[in-house]
């Protein structure tokens, strides 16, 4: 049975309170920032919170106390060498919500890797740990924690402490994701160009293709080409379906 000092217990309770879901800060970006701030301010962890794309690549980090240059070089080159990146340890991640370097390889071996020699050493890092965030069986996020020169390596105590927070973070992450999807703007998500957005707005107002062309000073054929792109991006077949869809989402 894990024994906690009163001081450690109080810190964990503060951490749980700070990572709890807050309806007033319900966007996924705001929630991830909340977690990053909590881990740094309450526990002193330099950390960053990634999302994953559909191919399992790390994207859109929110971070604190990490140099911009190190993030740039990680994105450009070193993410492929990170021993704790999900794509590099596919068999380990599903069974372990928290991993240290020593769970993957011994530190002596790690210190000889490209990642250690050319990234860790360059920016003064000495250790890292990953927290893997799931939505049911899907890996949806990763919190990376690093230790710098002058700090201790991550310990079993660090892992135990973070285990108390993982389920709360996953639950709040899931809630923020759902609310974020409900509040999302389908037009922005469809990645319409500025011109396509202008045409969609004029369709919503009830203008015909000729009127749209006159308003935007473009030909009817150009309007039709833009509309075909809009139909494809928004998953509708024609102007009627588009108009109905726009009325339902109230944009």
Buried (B, 14 or more C-beta within 10 A) or exposed (E): EEEBEEEBEEBBEBBBEBBBBBEEEBEBBBBBBBBBBBBBEBBEBBBBBBBBEEEEBBEEBBBBEBEEEBBEBBEEEBBEBBBBBBBBBEEBBEEBBBBBBBBBEEBEEBBEBEBBEEBBEEBBBBBBBBBBBBBEEEBBBBBBBBBBEEBEBBEEEBBBBBBBBBEBBBBBBBBBBEBBEEEEEBBEEBEBEEBBBBBBBBBBEEBEBEBBBEBBEBEBEBBEEBBEBBBEBBEBEEBEEBBEBBEEEEE
